[in-house]
Amino acid sequence: MSEVDFAAVRGLIDPDGRLREADTRLDELNVRAGGAIGQSVAVPQIASVARLAKRLGIPVTRAVIAGDADGDLELWVKADPTSDGVQLEITGWQLRTAWIPGVSAGNRDGDFVRSKADWLWETDAALRLTYVSAGAGTRHGFDPTALMGQPLTGLFALGEDGEGAFPILNGLAKRQRFEDQRAILRPTGQDVRLTATPRTDRMGGFAGFIGAVHVLASVVPSERQAEPDIVPSGGLPGSFAVRLDAALRTPLGRIIANADSINAQSEGPLRQDYVDYAADIASAGRHLMGLIDDLVDLQAIERPDFAVTTEAIDLGDVARRAAGLLAVRASASLVSIDRSETDDVAPAHGEFRRALQVLVNLIGNAVRYSPAGGIVRIHTERAGEAAMVIVADQGKGIAIQDQERIFDKFERVDPGEPGGSGLGLYIARRLARAMGGDITVDSAPGDGARFVFTLPYQG
């Protein structure tokens, strides 16, 4: 692959889609594609971006790959609609080796492997983690960002199959797909099954694995088959959430991972505006992933047979884990999380995973609505027969007349502010009450908000 050329190459497409002006490099590329000045743009990828910008009436920037005589050209095309037509600015010119059929087939195989995954992971050639699905940490209580660059075995304790073999070793030795690698998720002890397909670099060499995690649950297949047919009162069939999750989670995960990779400039330096675009894409992808999580949870909690497990948990430990998961987000927002008062043991009855989900929501909201330089304080205590975690922020507060409304479905105090789907607090309270506890709020405008999450105390 050649070096990236960031020199801007400009052109003008008139309102009828004809190339009216072009710098030499763009003109030569267009001529090689069979076009000429005064004719329609002959490079379809560039023409497509220009048409999109014209239709939307806003500047559009896209990464495109255009076939050329010596291989494929990777380009960043910016199309800006004006009264004269569409102004083009093309940068990031990079010639790469033409398409390799084997690599594409491997990618398709990877898509098939991951299509029914609970969550995803990727490694480099040394089996160091380069990606873990964002939702995995919330579900299982670990920080995916802290694992980047760590060995795969730091996340999974690998086990033998029925014949005493390790499928991953065979896949690594032969650089081929492996299946049914039994493992234990180290943070929780959860039994899982790993499947993966090899990644290849542009020269066809081994570059790591693209893998899937299948959580081994105790629910029998017949019970799982029956779940989508149950329709919550006033809702959609459970199959809606299942299909939505399966259809969108994998592609969104890939979009987020690739955008993060661009933002981190892992393939080399980029112009700052492209780095910023990538950060925006990743942020939007995470917002959509959060919405999918909310809709899936909404379908689950509104089922008539929804139930949580009851186990002995330490709310102080759960609060510390939730705060740890949100430390990076808080730091990026210039908000501090003070969890010094969560060191005490707060024994309670509940379900660890659901309690973690509740506290991630409460602490995440506190971070979101805190001003730069603000502090989110978390502490645990006991009140009679209840163990509680208190999450207090320094935001603008919530008026008394809004304090009950914020727990309603799709309700937000100020829909004009950046935020979630309006489902988070509704789901969190439903989960808390399903575990025998509750969530309450105490706030006043200008004085921040204080959310209290309670569960039955384990004496």
N, C-alpha and C positions, 0 to 999 in steps of 0.2 A: 504494500500500500504506500502511496506517495505521501509527502508532507501536506498538511492542511494549509491552503492559501486563503488568508482572511481578507485579501484586497477586494474591495467592493466593485462589482461589475453591474452596470446599470443599463436599463432599457425602458422603452415606453410602448405600451400596447394601447391602440386607439379603442374607442367605444365599440367598434365592430369586431374586436379580437385580432386585428392585424398588427404585426410588429412594425412600428413606425421608426423607432430609434433603437440602437443597440451598440454598446461598446464592443470592441473587436472580439473579445473572448466569447461573449454571448452570441454575436453574429456568426462566428465560426462554428459554434456548437449547433446553432439553428440551421446553418447551411448543411452540415454533416447529417442532420436529421431530415433533410429534404426541403427545407424552407428557404425563405429569402425576405429581405426587407420589403414591406408592402403586402406581404401575404400573412395568412394565419400562422400563429406560432406553431412550429413543427414539433417541438418537444412537448409531448402531452402532459407530463408532470408539471411543467412550468405553466402551461396553459390552464390546467385545472386549478392551481392556486390562484391565478389571476381571475378566473371566473368566480371562484368562491368569494374573493375579496370584493369584486364588483357586486355580486348578489347581496352580500351582507352589508356593504357600504362602510366597511371598517378595514383597517390594515390587518393583514393575515400573514403570519410567518409559519412556514412548514419546512421540515427536513424532507428532501426528496432524493431518490436514486434514479438517475437517468442513464440509459444505455449509451455508450460512446464506442468509437472504433476500437479503442485499446482496452476496454473493460467497462466498468460502471463508475459513474461520477456521483459522489455524495455531495449534495448542495444544500445550503440554507437559502430559501427563496422568501423574500419579503415583498408582498404585493400591496401597494397603497393606492386605493381608488381616488382619483381627482377628477376635476371637470374635463380634463384632456383625455381621460382614459384610466389606465392603471400603470403607475410607476413601478418598475421592478428594481430591486437591489439584491444581488446574488453574491453570497460570500461562502466561506468554508469549502472552497473547491478542493476535492480530494479524490484522486483516482484509486480505485481498489480492484483487486482481482475479480474477474467476472464470477457470476453465480456458480456454485458447486453443487450438483444435484444431491450428493451424499449428505451435505450439511443441511440442506432444506429438509430432506427426509428425516434426519435426526430431530430437527425442530418439530416436525409434525408428530413424530413418535413421542417427543416430550409433551406436546399438547395433549395427546391421548392419555399418557401416564397420569397427568395432573388433573384431568377433567373431572374426576370424582373424589379429589383429595379433600381432606379436612383442612389442611393448610400446606404450605410449600416451603422448600428450602433449596439453596444452591451452594455449591462449593467451587473452589478453584482446583487446579491440578494437584495441589498438595493436600486436598481434602480440608481446607480451611473454609469456614462459612463466609459466604459473600452476600447472602440474602436469607431472611426468615420472614414469613408472612407477618404483617403488622398485627393482625388479630390474634396470633398465636400466644403472644405474651399476656394479653388481657385474659384469655381463656385459661391459661395454665400458671400465671403468676411469675413470669420472668421477663426480663428486659431484652428484647431481640437486639437492640443496638449494641448492648454490651458484649454480645457474642460474635460480632463481626471480626473476622480475622482469627477466631479461635478454632481449634480442631473440631471436626464434626463429632468426635467422641466426647467433647465437653458438653454437648447437648443430649446425646443419646448414648446409653450403655447398650452395646450391641450384644445380641444373643445368638445361640446356635439354632439351626432349624432341626427338623425331625431326624436328619441324618448326621447331625453333629457338624454341619458345615456353616459357613458364613457367606450367604449369597453376595454380599457387598465385595468380599475379597475376590470372588470369581469375576464379578463385573469389573473390578479395578484391574485385575490381571489381564483380562481379555478386551478391556475398553468397550464393554457392551452393557446393555440394559440388564438390571437385576430386579427381582421381585421378591416379596415375602421375606424381607429381612426383619426378623423380630428384634425389638429394641424396647428399652425403658426410657421414658422421658425423665432425665435426671432431676429437674426442679420439683416434680410432683410424684414420681414413681408410676406414672400412667403407662400402661402397656400400649404400644403402638406397632404398626407395621410400616416399613419403608419400601418404597419403590422408586427407581431412578433410571434415567437414561443419560448417556454421556454427552457432554458438550464438546464441540470441536472448534479449534481456532480457524483462521482463514487459510491456513496451510494444511488443514485436515488433522492436526495433532490433537491429542487429548487435552482438554482445558478444564475438566472437572465434571460434576454431575448436576443435573437438574432433577430435583427429587420431590416426592410427595409423601405426606404423613397421613396414614389412615388410623384414627383412634379406635382401639378395640374396646367397644362398649359391651355391657352385659345384656342389653336389650336383644331379644331373639328376633330373627328376620321376620317372622310372621307379625310381630308387634310393630315393626318398622313399616311393613307394607300397609298396615291399617291406618297409620297416622295421617297421611295426606287426605283421607276421606272424611275426617272430622272437621266440621265447619264451625268456627266460633260464632257466637251470637252476633249478628250484624257485621261479620267479617268475611274474609275470603277463605277458600279451602286451604288446608295446610300445604297442599302441593304447590300453591303459588309461591310461598316462601322458599320451599325446597328448590323449585326450578329457578327462581330468581337467584338464589345463592349459587347454584351450580353454574348458571349461565354467565354471571357477572364477576364472581370473586376471582377466578383465575385470570381472565384478561385484565381486570383492574390491578391485580397484584403485579402483573408484568409491566403495566404502564407505570405504576408507582416505582417499581424497582429500576426500570430504565431511566425514568426521569431523575431519580435520585443519583443514578450513575452519571448522568450528564451534569447534574448540578455539582457533583463532587469532582468533575473533570477527571474521571478515572482513566480516560483514554488520551489525556493530554489537555493542554490549555485551550480554553474557548473564550470567545468574546463575552464580556460581562452580561450583555443583554440576553444572550442565549442561556447563560447560566441562570439568570433570573427567570426566564421563561420556564426552564425546567423545574425550578422550585415551585412556581405557580401550578404547573401541571401536577406535580407530586402532591401538593396541598389539596388541589381539587379532587385528585384521586382518593386521597385519604378521607375527604369529606364524604364522597360517594360510598366508600367502603364502610364508613360509620353508619350511613343511612341503611345500607344493606343489613348490617348487624342489627340495627334497630328494628327493621321490618321483620327479620327472621325471629328476633326475640318477641316482638309483638304478637306474631302468629302463635308462638309457643305459649306465652303466658295467658292468652285468651282462650286457649283450648279448655273445654270443660274438665278434662282429666289431667290438667297440669299439676305437677307436684314437685317439691324439692326434697332432697335427701336431708336427713338430720344427722349431724355429726358434731363431735366436740371440736371447736375451733378457738383460736385466740384472736380476738378482734384487734388487739394491739399489733400482732404480727401481720394480719391482713392489711391494716392501715399502713404499716411500714412498706409492705410490698406495693400497694397501690401508689403511694407517694414516690417510690423508686421508679415505677413505670412512667410517671409523669415528670420526672426530674428534667429530662431533656427539653420537653415542651415548655416547662416553666422557665428554664434558663433562657430559651429563645425569646420568651415574652418578657424577660427582665423581671420575673417574679420569683420570690424566694418561698420555699416550702419549709416551714418550721415544724418538724415532727419530733422535737425533743421530748414532748410529753406523751409519746406513744411507746415508751420503753417498758411501761408496766404491763404485766400480763392481764388480759381481760377475757377470761374464759366465758364462752357462750355456746349456745346451741344454734346451728345453722348449717348451710352448705358453703364450703370454702369458696368454690368457684363463683357462686352467685353473690356472696358477700363481697368478694373482690370486685365483681362487676359493679355493684352498687357504689363502692367507695371510689373506684376509678371515675365513675360518672360524677359524683359529688366533688371530688378534688379537681377533676378536669374542668367542671363548671366554675369552680372558685378561681382557678388559674385564668380561664378565659375572660372572666369579668373583673379581674383585678387590674388596677393601673400599673404601668411600668414603675418598678421600685416598690410595689406592694408586697405584702407578706400574707401567705395562706398558712394559718395555724391549725394544727391537728392535735387533738389529745383524746385520751380514753379515760373513762371512769365508770363507776358502778352507781346505779341509783335504784335502790330496793332490789327488785327481782330482775332488773335489766342491766345488761352491759351496753355501753354506748360509746360511739365515736363522734366527736364534734368537729366539724369542718367550718372554720370561720375565715371569711375573706374581708378585704378592704375596698370592695367595689362600691357602686353607687346605691346599693340597697334595693329593697323590694317594698313597695307600698302595701299596707295592710290588706287592701281590697284585692290585691293580686296574689297574695301568699297562698291561697288555696287553689287558685286558677292555674298556677304554674305546674301543678301535678296532674292536670287534665291532659288528655291525648291531643297532640299537635298544638299545644298552647305554649306561647312564649310571651314574656312581658313586653318586649319591643321587637316585633318581627323585622324591623329595619336594621337591627344590629347583626353583625356576623355571629353565627352560632350554629347549633345543630338543627335537628329535624323537629324538635318539640316533642320528642318521644322519650328522651332520656330519663327525665324525672318521673314520668308516668310509669315507665318500666321499672325503674329503681324502687318506687314505692310499692308496686305490685309484688316485686320480689321480696322486699323487706317484710311485707305483711304475710306472704306465703310461708316465710320462715318463722312466723310468730312475732315479728317485730314491727317497726314502723319507721317513717322518716317525717320529721317535723321541721319547720323553719321559723326562725325568729329574726326579724329584720325591721329596719326603718330607713326611709330614703336618706342617703348621705352617710349612713353608718355601717355599710357593708351588710353581709348576710351570714347567718349562723345556722347551718343545717345539722340536725342531730339524728344519727342512725342508731336504732336500738335493736337488740336481739335478746332473747331470754337468757338470763344469767345461768351459767353452769356452776352450781355450788359444790 
